[in-house]
Protein backbone atom coordinates (compact mmCIF):
# COMPACT_ATOMS: atom_id res chain seq x y z
CA UNK A 1 0.00 0.00 0.00
CA UNK A 2 1.26 3.43 -0.88
CA UNK A 3 1.70 6.40 1.32
CA UNK A 4 -1.42 8.51 1.89
CA UNK A 5 -1.33 12.14 0.95
CA UNK A 6 -3.79 14.64 2.26
CA UNK A 7 -4.13 17.65 0.03
CA UNK A 8 -5.93 20.08 2.27
CA UNK A 9 -5.26 23.78 1.69
CA UNK A 10 -3.82 25.52 4.72
CA UNK A 11 -5.47 28.74 5.87
CA UNK A 12 -3.47 31.89 5.22
CA UNK A 13 -4.57 35.14 6.87
CA UNK A 14 -5.29 37.96 4.43
CA UNK A 15 -5.88 41.47 5.57
CA UNK A 16 -8.42 43.79 4.05
CA UNK A 17 -6.96 47.31 3.74
CA UNK A 18 -10.37 49.05 3.75
CA UNK A 19 -11.91 47.39 6.81
CA UNK A 20 -8.74 46.35 8.61
CA UNK A 21 -10.14 42.89 9.25
CA UNK A 22 -8.24 39.68 8.66
CA UNK A 23 -9.82 37.03 6.45
CA UNK A 24 -8.88 33.38 6.23
CA UNK A 25 -8.50 31.97 2.74
CA UNK A 26 -6.73 29.17 0.93
CA UNK A 27 -3.01 29.24 0.25
CA UNK A 28 -3.68 28.71 -3.45
CA UNK A 29 -6.56 30.59 -5.02
CA UNK A 30 -8.15 29.43 -8.24
CA UNK A 31 -10.49 31.15 -10.66
CA UNK A 32 -11.80 27.75 -11.72
CA UNK A 33 -14.73 26.78 -9.44
CA UNK A 34 -14.71 23.20 -10.76
CA UNK A 35 -11.18 22.70 -9.51
CA UNK A 36 -12.15 23.74 -5.98
CA UNK A 37 -15.26 21.55 -5.93
CA UNK A 38 -13.21 18.58 -7.15
CA UNK A 39 -10.85 19.03 -4.24
CA UNK A 40 -13.75 19.23 -1.81
CA UNK A 41 -15.42 16.18 -3.39
CA UNK A 42 -12.18 14.24 -3.21
CA UNK A 43 -11.69 15.15 0.46
CA UNK A 44 -15.30 14.28 1.27
CA UNK A 45 -14.82 10.91 -0.43
CA UNK A 46 -11.70 10.21 1.66
CA UNK A 47 -13.53 11.16 4.85
CA UNK A 48 -16.43 8.85 3.94
CA UNK A 49 -13.97 6.01 3.28
CA UNK A 50 -12.30 6.56 6.65
CA UNK A 51 -15.69 6.54 8.39
CA UNK A 52 -16.66 3.30 6.67
CA UNK A 53 -13.34 1.68 7.58
CA UNK A 54 -13.69 2.71 11.22
CA UNK A 55 -17.23 1.32 11.36
CA UNK A 56 -16.14 -1.94 9.73
CA UNK A 57 -13.25 -2.30 12.17
CA UNK A 58 -15.49 -1.86 15.21
CA UNK A 59 -18.04 -4.27 13.66
CA UNK A 60 -15.37 -6.96 13.28
CA UNK A 61 -14.27 -6.39 16.86
CA UNK A 62 -17.89 -6.70 18.05
CA UNK A 63 -18.40 -9.89 16.06
CA UNK A 64 -15.27 -11.50 17.48
CA UNK A 65 -16.25 -10.60 21.07
CA UNK A 66 -19.74 -12.05 20.61
CA UNK A 67 -18.28 -15.13 18.94
CA UNK A 68 -15.92 -15.72 21.88
CA UNK A 69 -18.84 -15.43 24.31
CA UNK A 70 -20.97 -17.84 22.28
CA UNK A 71 -18.10 -20.32 21.99
CA UNK A 72 -17.61 -20.22 25.75
CA UNK A 73 -21.32 -20.84 26.32
CA UNK A 74 -21.37 -23.66 23.73
CA UNK A 75 -18.65 -25.53 25.63
CA UNK A 76 -21.16 -26.04 28.42
CA UNK A 77 -19.30 -23.94 30.94
CA UNK A 78 -21.32 -22.89 34.00
CA UNK A 79 -23.11 -19.59 33.46
CA UNK A 80 -23.24 -18.32 37.02
CA UNK A 81 -20.11 -17.54 38.99
CA UNK A 82 -17.75 -18.07 36.05
CA UNK A 83 -15.03 -15.39 36.10
CA UNK A 84 -13.98 -15.99 32.49
CA UNK A 85 -17.55 -15.64 31.28
CA UNK A 86 -17.98 -12.44 33.28
CA UNK A 87 -14.90 -11.02 31.53
CA UNK A 88 -16.24 -12.09 28.12
CA UNK A 89 -19.62 -10.45 28.85
CA UNK A 90 -17.90 -7.22 29.98
CA UNK A 91 -15.68 -7.20 26.88
CA UNK A 92 -18.66 -7.84 24.58
CA UNK A 93 -20.57 -5.00 26.26
CA UNK A 94 -17.60 -2.69 25.69
CA UNK A 95 -17.42 -3.69 22.00
CA UNK A 96 -21.18 -3.13 21.59
CA UNK A 97 -20.82 0.32 23.14
CA UNK A 98 -17.91 1.22 20.84
CA UNK A 99 -19.88 0.08 17.79
CA UNK A 100 -22.96 2.06 18.83
CA UNK A 101 -20.83 5.18 19.35
CA UNK A 102 -19.27 4.74 15.88
CA UNK A 103 -22.73 4.41 14.35
CA UNK A 104 -24.02 7.48 16.18
CA UNK A 105 -21.03 9.50 15.00
CA UNK A 106 -22.17 8.71 11.47
CA UNK A 107 -25.80 9.66 12.08
CA UNK A 108 -27.19 6.15 12.69
CA UNK A 109 -29.01 6.67 15.97
CA UNK A 110 -31.03 3.47 16.62
CA UNK A 111 -29.10 0.93 18.74
CA UNK A 112 -31.92 -1.63 18.48
CA UNK A 113 -30.72 -2.44 14.96
CA UNK A 114 -27.34 -3.45 16.42
CA UNK A 115 -28.96 -5.63 19.08
CA UNK A 116 -31.16 -7.39 16.50
CA UNK A 117 -28.63 -7.71 13.68
CA UNK A 118 -25.84 -9.12 15.86
CA UNK A 119 -28.25 -10.97 18.21
CA UNK A 120 -26.63 -9.40 21.25
CA UNK A 121 -27.50 -11.39 24.40
CA UNK A 122 -29.70 -9.56 26.91
CA UNK A 123 -27.01 -9.99 29.57
CA UNK A 124 -24.61 -7.96 27.40
CA UNK A 125 -27.25 -5.29 26.74
CA UNK A 126 -27.93 -5.03 30.49
CA UNK A 127 -24.23 -4.36 31.10
CA UNK A 128 -24.02 -1.44 28.68
CA UNK A 129 -24.77 1.14 31.35
CA UNK A 130 -22.49 -0.40 33.97
CA UNK A 131 -18.97 1.01 34.26
CA UNK A 132 -16.26 -0.33 36.54
Steps between C-alpha positions, in 0.01 A plus 500: 500500500626843412544797720188711557509863406254750631466801277320743724567870442644674803335822615700815435390825665428782256441851614246732348646852469159674501346334806817396680360154564690179441342235279594135478538359151677220319872507432433447130212688343341384178266672258369160394207403728502142368853450625403604853189281505705203378736545791210520743333195342824306518549591867139413581548163330812430709317595819210269409746216434667555837161498674403176328832338591465603864146361514609174337789464744276544804245259345767231462610557858138469619449181301813339642402590859151355454646192333736441794208529743287259297787252471549510876129438557495218241772313690249449779686710752298605806321830446487627856813578697736447206772768505605440139143535379457820700808642325366393159162664573672823613722502190202436270309784668797731443518400131124556459536845655791590270303386195192698604713812552656456153154467347371807683799702382386421147137595561361149561318552828298180565693246712218244474620419148838399646338282766280324242753468218779359718259315735662657804413301815280683751769457766740703283236767434432526875870567561521792258425758767728346762852641529771366728 
